[in-house]
Amino acid sequence: AYVFQSHEEDDRKVRRREKNRVAAQRSRKKQTQKADKLHEEYESLEQENTSLKREIGKLTDEMKHLSEVLKDHEKICPLLHCTMNFVTIPRPDALTSCLPR
């Protein structure tokens, strides 16, 4: 009876170890998949970040250019130099009187 019981216990231990081994493999595989997914997400975010930085650079350059264009225009704009613009009561003909004819 003792040998039979010992054999059953050995079988149970073997089955439990096998089950544990399979569960550990599944767990490691799941961890690897999760790490791979995080790495892919990281790479994607890095690419998006680089693209956004490039876009910021382009927009900054455009803003500088447009600021220069505006500054140059302000120097020659008749509307900004018209004395009618300083009148406190707005009149409909004030704008047209400043325009070049």
Phi and psi in radians as a Rosetta constraint file:
Dihedral C 1 N 2 CA 2 C 2 CIRCULARHARMONIC -1.154 0.35
Dihedral N 2 CA 2 C 2 N 3 CIRCULARHARMONIC -0.737 0.35
Dihedral C 2 N 3 CA 3 C 3 CIRCULARHARMONIC -1.115 0.35
Dihedral N 3 CA 3 C 3 N 4 CIRCULARHARMONIC -0.732 0.35
Dihedral C 3 N 4 CA 4 C 4 CIRCULARHARMONIC -1.112 0.35
Dihedral N 4 CA 4 C 4 N 5 CIRCULARHARMONIC -0.771 0.35
Dihedral C 4 N 5 CA 5 C 5 CIRCULARHARMONIC -1.150 0.35
Dihedral N 5 CA 5 C 5 N 6 CIRCULARHARMONIC -0.718 0.35
Dihedral C 5 N 6 CA 6 C 6 CIRCULARHARMONIC -1.094 0.35
Dihedral N 6 CA 6 C 6 N 7 CIRCULARHARMONIC -0.688 0.35
Dihedral C 6 N 7 CA 7 C 7 CIRCULARHARMONIC -1.136 0.35
Dihedral N 7 CA 7 C 7 N 8 CIRCULARHARMONIC -0.719 0.35
Dihedral C 7 N 8 CA 8 C 8 CIRCULARHARMONIC -1.117 0.35
Dihedral N 8 CA 8 C 8 N 9 CIRCULARHARMONIC -0.746 0.35
Dihedral C 8 N 9 CA 9 C 9 CIRCULARHARMONIC -1.092 0.35
Dihedral N 9 CA 9 C 9 N 10 CIRCULARHARMONIC -0.713 0.35
Dihedral C 9 N 10 CA 10 C 10 CIRCULARHARMONIC -1.081 0.35
Dihedral N 10 CA 10 C 10 N 11 CIRCULARHARMONIC -0.759 0.35
Dihedral C 10 N 11 CA 11 C 11 CIRCULARHARMONIC -1.075 0.35
Dihedral N 11 CA 11 C 11 N 12 CIRCULARHARMONIC -0.754 0.35
Dihedral C 11 N 12 CA 12 C 12 CIRCULARHARMONIC -1.086 0.35
Dihedral N 12 CA 12 C 12 N 13 CIRCULARHARMONIC -0.741 0.35
Dihedral C 12 N 13 CA 13 C 13 CIRCULARHARMONIC -1.078 0.35
Dihedral N 13 CA 13 C 13 N 14 CIRCULARHARMONIC -0.761 0.35
Dihedral C 13 N 14 CA 14 C 14 CIRCULARHARMONIC -1.094 0.35
Dihedral N 14 CA 14 C 14 N 15 CIRCULARHARMONIC -0.791 0.35
Dihedral C 14 N 15 CA 15 C 15 CIRCULARHARMONIC -1.108 0.35
Dihedral N 15 CA 15 C 15 N 16 CIRCULARHARMONIC -0.743 0.35
Dihedral C 15 N 16 CA 16 C 16 CIRCULARHARMONIC -1.114 0.35
Dihedral N 16 CA 16 C 16 N 17 CIRCULARHARMONIC -0.748 0.35
Dihedral C 16 N 17 CA 17 C 17 CIRCULARHARMONIC -1.111 0.35
Dihedral N 17 CA 17 C 17 N 18 CIRCULARHARMONIC -0.730 0.35
Dihedral C 17 N 18 CA 18 C 18 CIRCULARHARMONIC -1.115 0.35
Dihedral N 18 CA 18 C 18 N 19 CIRCULARHARMONIC -0.781 0.35
Dihedral C 18 N 19 CA 19 C 19 CIRCULARHARMONIC -1.078 0.35
Dihedral N 19 CA 19 C 19 N 20 CIRCULARHARMONIC -0.737 0.35
Dihedral C 19 N 20 CA 20 C 20 CIRCULARHARMONIC -1.133 0.35
Dihedral N 20 CA 20 C 20 N 21 CIRCULARHARMONIC -0.720 0.35
Dihedral C 20 N 21 CA 21 C 21 CIRCULARHARMONIC -1.070 0.35
Dihedral N 21 CA 21 C 21 N 22 CIRCULARHARMONIC -0.794 0.35
Dihedral C 21 N 22 CA 22 C 22 CIRCULARHARMONIC -1.121 0.35
Dihedral N 22 CA 22 C 22 N 23 CIRCULARHARMONIC -0.726 0.35
Dihedral C 22 N 23 CA 23 C 23 CIRCULARHARMONIC -1.124 0.35
Dihedral N 23 CA 23 C 23 N 24 CIRCULARHARMONIC -0.697 0.35
Dihedral C 23 N 24 CA 24 C 24 CIRCULARHARMONIC -1.130 0.35
Dihedral N 24 CA 24 C 24 N 25 CIRCULARHARMONIC -0.706 0.35
Dihedral C 24 N 25 CA 25 C 25 CIRCULARHARMONIC -1.081 0.35
Dihedral N 25 CA 25 C 25 N 26 CIRCULARHARMONIC -0.784 0.35
Dihedral C 25 N 26 CA 26 C 26 CIRCULARHARMONIC -1.058 0.35
Dihedral N 26 CA 26 C 26 N 27 CIRCULARHARMONIC -0.752 0.35
Dihedral C 26 N 27 CA 27 C 27 CIRCULARHARMONIC -1.101 0.35
Dihedral N 27 CA 27 C 27 N 28 CIRCULARHARMONIC -0.781 0.35
Dihedral C 27 N 28 CA 28 C 28 CIRCULARHARMONIC -1.121 0.35
Dihedral N 28 CA 28 C 28 N 29 CIRCULARHARMONIC -0.707 0.35
Dihedral C 28 N 29 CA 29 C 29 CIRCULARHARMONIC -1.103 0.35
Dihedral N 29 CA 29 C 29 N 30 CIRCULARHARMONIC -0.743 0.35
Dihedral C 29 N 30 CA 30 C 30 CIRCULARHARMONIC -1.110 0.35
Dihedral N 30 CA 30 C 30 N 31 CIRCULARHARMONIC -0.741 0.35
Dihedral C 30 N 31 CA 31 C 31 CIRCULARHARMONIC -1.093 0.35
Dihedral N 31 CA 31 C 31 N 32 CIRCULARHARMONIC -0.739 0.35
Dihedral C 31 N 32 CA 32 C 32 CIRCULARHARMONIC -1.098 0.35
Dihedral N 32 CA 32 C 32 N 33 CIRCULARHARMONIC -0.759 0.35
Dihedral C 32 N 33 CA 33 C 33 CIRCULARHARMONIC -1.105 0.35
Dihedral N 33 CA 33 C 33 N 34 CIRCULARHARMONIC -0.712 0.35
Dihedral C 33 N 34 CA 34 C 34 CIRCULARHARMONIC -1.124 0.35
Dihedral N 34 CA 34 C 34 N 35 CIRCULARHARMONIC -0.753 0.35
Dihedral C 34 N 35 CA 35 C 35 CIRCULARHARMONIC -1.114 0.35
Dihedral N 35 CA 35 C 35 N 36 CIRCULARHARMONIC -0.722 0.35
Dihedral C 35 N 36 CA 36 C 36 CIRCULARHARMONIC -1.081 0.35
Dihedral N 36 CA 36 C 36 N 37 CIRCULARHARMONIC -0.755 0.35
Dihedral C 36 N 37 CA 37 C 37 CIRCULARHARMONIC -1.112 0.35
Dihedral N 37 CA 37 C 37 N 38 CIRCULARHARMONIC -0.749 0.35
Dihedral C 37 N 38 CA 38 C 38 CIRCULARHARMONIC -1.105 0.35
Dihedral N 38 CA 38 C 38 N 39 CIRCULARHARMONIC -0.665 0.35
Dihedral C 38 N 39 CA 39 C 39 CIRCULARHARMONIC -1.148 0.35
Dihedral N 39 CA 39 C 39 N 40 CIRCULARHARMONIC -0.735 0.35
Dihedral C 39 N 40 CA 40 C 40 CIRCULARHARMONIC -1.088 0.35
Dihedral N 40 CA 40 C 40 N 41 CIRCULARHARMONIC -0.743 0.35
Dihedral C 40 N 41 CA 41 C 41 CIRCULARHARMONIC -1.120 0.35
Dihedral N 41 CA 41 C 41 N 42 CIRCULARHARMONIC -0.707 0.35
Dihedral C 41 N 42 CA 42 C 42 CIRCULARHARMONIC -1.042 0.35
Dihedral N 42 CA 42 C 42 N 43 CIRCULARHARMONIC -0.839 0.35
Dihedral C 42 N 43 CA 43 C 43 CIRCULARHARMONIC -1.053 0.35
Dihedral N 43 CA 43 C 43 N 44 CIRCULARHARMONIC -0.739 0.35
Dihedral C 43 N 44 CA 44 C 44 CIRCULARHARMONIC -1.112 0.35
Dihedral N 44 CA 44 C 44 N 45 CIRCULARHARMONIC -0.751 0.35
Dihedral C 44 N 45 CA 45 C 45 CIRCULARHARMONIC -1.173 0.35
Dihedral N 45 CA 45 C 45 N 46 CIRCULARHARMONIC -0.619 0.35
Dihedral C 45 N 46 CA 46 C 46 CIRCULARHARMONIC -1.109 0.35
Dihedral N 46 CA 46 C 46 N 47 CIRCULARHARMONIC -0.751 0.35
Dihedral C 46 N 47 CA 47 C 47 CIRCULARHARMONIC -1.110 0.35
Dihedral N 47 CA 47 C 47 N 48 CIRCULARHARMONIC -0.752 0.35
Dihedral C 47 N 48 CA 48 C 48 CIRCULARHARMONIC -1.109 0.35
Dihedral N 48 CA 48 C 48 N 49 CIRCULARHARMONIC -0.717 0.35
Dihedral C 48 N 49 CA 49 C 49 CIRCULARHARMONIC -1.072 0.35
Dihedral N 49 CA 49 C 49 N 50 CIRCULARHARMONIC -0.792 0.35
Dihedral C 49 N 50 CA 50 C 50 CIRCULARHARMONIC -1.065 0.35
Dihedral N 50 CA 50 C 50 N 51 CIRCULARHARMONIC -0.759 0.35
Dihedral C 50 N 51 CA 51 C 51 CIRCULARHARMONIC -1.099 0.35
Dihedral N 51 CA 51 C 51 N 52 CIRCULARHARMONIC -0.746 0.35
Dihedral C 51 N 52 CA 52 C 52 CIRCULARHARMONIC -1.162 0.35
Dihedral N 52 CA 52 C 52 N 53 CIRCULARHARMONIC -0.655 0.35
Dihedral C 52 N 53 CA 53 C 53 CIRCULARHARMONIC -1.116 0.35
Dihedral N 53 CA 53 C 53 N 54 CIRCULARHARMONIC -0.693 0.35
Dihedral C 53 N 54 CA 54 C 54 CIRCULARHARMONIC -1.099 0.35
Dihedral N 54 CA 54 C 54 N 55 CIRCULARHARMONIC -0.753 0.35
Dihedral C 54 N 55 CA 55 C 55 CIRCULARHARMONIC -1.128 0.35
Dihedral N 55 CA 55 C 55 N 56 CIRCULARHARMONIC -0.701 0.35
Dihedral C 55 N 56 CA 56 C 56 CIRCULARHARMONIC -1.047 0.35
Dihedral N 56 CA 56 C 56 N 57 CIRCULARHARMONIC -0.756 0.35
Dihedral C 56 N 57 CA 57 C 57 CIRCULARHARMONIC -1.047 0.35
Dihedral N 57 CA 57 C 57 N 58 CIRCULARHARMONIC -0.802 0.35
Dihedral C 57 N 58 CA 58 C 58 CIRCULARHARMONIC -1.090 0.35
Dihedral N 58 CA 58 C 58 N 59 CIRCULARHARMONIC -0.780 0.35
Dihedral C 58 N 59 CA 59 C 59 CIRCULARHARMONIC -1.163 0.35
Dihedral N 59 CA 59 C 59 N 60 CIRCULARHARMONIC -0.629 0.35
Dihedral C 59 N 60 CA 60 C 60 CIRCULARHARMONIC -1.115 0.35
Dihedral N 60 CA 60 C 60 N 61 CIRCULARHARMONIC -0.780 0.35
Dihedral C 60 N 61 CA 61 C 61 CIRCULARHARMONIC -1.059 0.35
Dihedral N 61 CA 61 C 61 N 62 CIRCULARHARMONIC -0.745 0.35
Dihedral C 61 N 62 CA 62 C 62 CIRCULARHARMONIC -1.119 0.35
Dihedral N 62 CA 62 C 62 N 63 CIRCULARHARMONIC -0.707 0.35
Dihedral C 62 N 63 CA 63 C 63 CIRCULARHARMONIC -1.100 0.35
Dihedral N 63 CA 63 C 63 N 64 CIRCULARHARMONIC -0.741 0.35
Dihedral C 63 N 64 CA 64 C 64 CIRCULARHARMONIC -1.072 0.35
Dihedral N 64 CA 64 C 64 N 65 CIRCULARHARMONIC -0.783 0.35
Dihedral C 64 N 65 CA 65 C 65 CIRCULARHARMONIC -1.073 0.35
Dihedral N 65 CA 65 C 65 N 66 CIRCULARHARMONIC -0.828 0.35
Dihedral C 65 N 66 CA 66 C 66 CIRCULARHARMONIC -1.165 0.35
Dihedral N 66 CA 66 C 66 N 67 CIRCULARHARMONIC -0.591 0.35
Dihedral C 66 N 67 CA 67 C 67 CIRCULARHARMONIC -1.110 0.35
Dihedral N 67 CA 67 C 67 N 68 CIRCULARHARMONIC -0.721 0.35
Dihedral C 67 N 68 CA 68 C 68 CIRCULARHARMONIC -1.122 0.35
Dihedral N 68 CA 68 C 68 N 69 CIRCULARHARMONIC -0.760 0.35
Dihedral C 68 N 69 CA 69 C 69 CIRCULARHARMONIC -1.064 0.35
Dihedral N 69 CA 69 C 69 N 70 CIRCULARHARMONIC -0.767 0.35
Dihedral C 69 N 70 CA 70 C 70 CIRCULARHARMONIC -1.109 0.35
Dihedral N 70 CA 70 C 70 N 71 CIRCULARHARMONIC -0.769 0.35
Dihedral C 70 N 71 CA 71 C 71 CIRCULARHARMONIC -1.063 0.35
Dihedral N 71 CA 71 C 71 N 72 CIRCULARHARMONIC -0.765 0.35
Dihedral C 71 N 72 CA 72 C 72 CIRCULARHARMONIC -1.112 0.35
Dihedral N 72 CA 72 C 72 N 73 CIRCULARHARMONIC -0.693 0.35
Dihedral C 72 N 73 CA 73 C 73 CIRCULARHARMONIC -1.189 0.35
Dihedral N 73 CA 73 C 73 N 74 CIRCULARHARMONIC -0.678 0.35
Dihedral C 73 N 74 CA 74 C 74 CIRCULARHARMONIC -1.057 0.35
Dihedral N 74 CA 74 C 74 N 75 CIRCULARHARMONIC -0.532 0.35
Dihedral C 74 N 75 CA 75 C 75 CIRCULARHARMONIC -1.141 0.35
Dihedral N 75 CA 75 C 75 N 76 CIRCULARHARMONIC -0.552 0.35
Dihedral C 75 N 76 CA 76 C 76 CIRCULARHARMONIC -1.976 0.35
Dihedral N 76 CA 76 C 76 N 77 CIRCULARHARMONIC -0.019 0.35
Dihedral C 76 N 77 CA 77 C 77 CIRCULARHARMONIC -1.230 0.35
Dihedral N 77 CA 77 C 77 N 78 CIRCULARHARMONIC 2.110 0.35
Dihedral C 77 N 78 CA 78 C 78 CIRCULARHARMONIC -1.178 0.35
Dihedral N 78 CA 78 C 78 N 79 CIRCULARHARMONIC -0.488 0.35
Dihedral C 78 N 79 CA 79 C 79 CIRCULARHARMONIC -1.195 0.35
Dihedral N 79 CA 79 C 79 N 80 CIRCULARHARMONIC -0.593 0.35
Dihedral C 79 N 80 CA 80 C 80 CIRCULARHARMONIC -1.323 0.35
Dihedral N 80 CA 80 C 80 N 81 CIRCULARHARMONIC -0.413 0.35
Dihedral C 80 N 81 CA 81 C 81 CIRCULARHARMONIC -1.760 0.35
Dihedral N 81 CA 81 C 81 N 82 CIRCULARHARMONIC 0.005 0.35
Dihedral C 81 N 82 CA 82 C 82 CIRCULARHARMONIC -1.332 0.35
Dihedral N 82 CA 82 C 82 N 83 CIRCULARHARMONIC 2.313 0.35
Dihedral C 82 N 83 CA 83 C 83 CIRCULARHARMONIC -1.182 0.35
Dihedral N 83 CA 83 C 83 N 84 CIRCULARHARMONIC -0.404 0.35
Dihedral C 83 N 84 CA 84 C 84 CIRCULARHARMONIC -1.132 0.35
Dihedral N 84 CA 84 C 84 N 85 CIRCULARHARMONIC -0.421 0.35
Dihedral C 84 N 85 CA 85 C 85 CIRCULARHARMONIC -1.202 0.35
Dihedral N 85 CA 85 C 85 N 86 CIRCULARHARMONIC -0.286 0.35
Dihedral C 85 N 86 CA 86 C 86 CIRCULARHARMONIC -1.633 0.35
Dihedral N 86 CA 86 C 86 N 87 CIRCULARHARMONIC 0.007 0.35
Dihedral C 86 N 87 CA 87 C 87 CIRCULARHARMONIC -1.251 0.35
Dihedral N 87 CA 87 C 87 N 88 CIRCULARHARMONIC 2.328 0.35
Dihedral C 87 N 88 CA 88 C 88 CIRCULARHARMONIC -1.335 0.35
Dihedral N 88 CA 88 C 88 N 89 CIRCULARHARMONIC -0.437 0.35
Dihedral C 88 N 89 CA 89 C 89 CIRCULARHARMONIC -1.741 0.35
Dihedral N 89 CA 89 C 89 N 90 CIRCULARHARMONIC 1.976 0.35
Dihedral C 89 N 90 CA 90 C 90 CIRCULARHARMONIC -1.196 0.35
Dihedral N 90 CA 90 C 90 N 91 CIRCULARHARMONIC 2.386 0.35
Dihedral C 90 N 91 CA 91 C 91 CIRCULARHARMONIC -2.142 0.35
Dihedral N 91 CA 91 C 91 N 92 CIRCULARHARMONIC 2.558 0.35
Dihedral C 91 N 92 CA 92 C 92 CIRCULARHARMONIC -1.090 0.35
Dihedral N 92 CA 92 C 92 N 93 CIRCULARHARMONIC -0.533 0.35
Dihedral C 92 N 93 CA 93 C 93 CIRCULARHARMONIC -1.511 0.35
Dihedral N 93 CA 93 C 93 N 94 CIRCULARHARMONIC -0.069 0.35
Dihedral C 93 N 94 CA 94 C 94 CIRCULARHARMONIC -1.088 0.35
Dihedral N 94 CA 94 C 94 N 95 CIRCULARHARMONIC -0.742 0.35
Dihedral C 94 N 95 CA 95 C 95 CIRCULARHARMONIC -1.179 0.35
Dihedral N 95 CA 95 C 95 N 96 CIRCULARHARMONIC -0.806 0.35
Dihedral C 95 N 96 CA 96 C 96 CIRCULARHARMONIC -1.201 0.35
Dihedral N 96 CA 96 C 96 N 97 CIRCULARHARMONIC -0.463 0.35
Dihedral C 96 N 97 CA 97 C 97 CIRCULARHARMONIC -1.261 0.35
Dihedral N 97 CA 97 C 97 N 98 CIRCULARHARMONIC -0.323 0.35
Dihedral C 97 N 98 CA 98 C 98 CIRCULARHARMONIC -1.570 0.35
Dihedral N 98 CA 98 C 98 N 99 CIRCULARHARMONIC -0.321 0.35
Dihedral C 98 N 99 CA 99 C 99 CIRCULARHARMONIC -1.266 0.35
Dihedral N 99 CA 99 C 99 N 100 CIRCULARHARMONIC 2.518 0.35
Dihedral C 99 N 100 CA 100 C 100 CIRCULARHARMONIC -1.139 0.35
Dihedral N 100 CA 100 C 100 N 101 CIRCULARHARMONIC 2.529 0.35
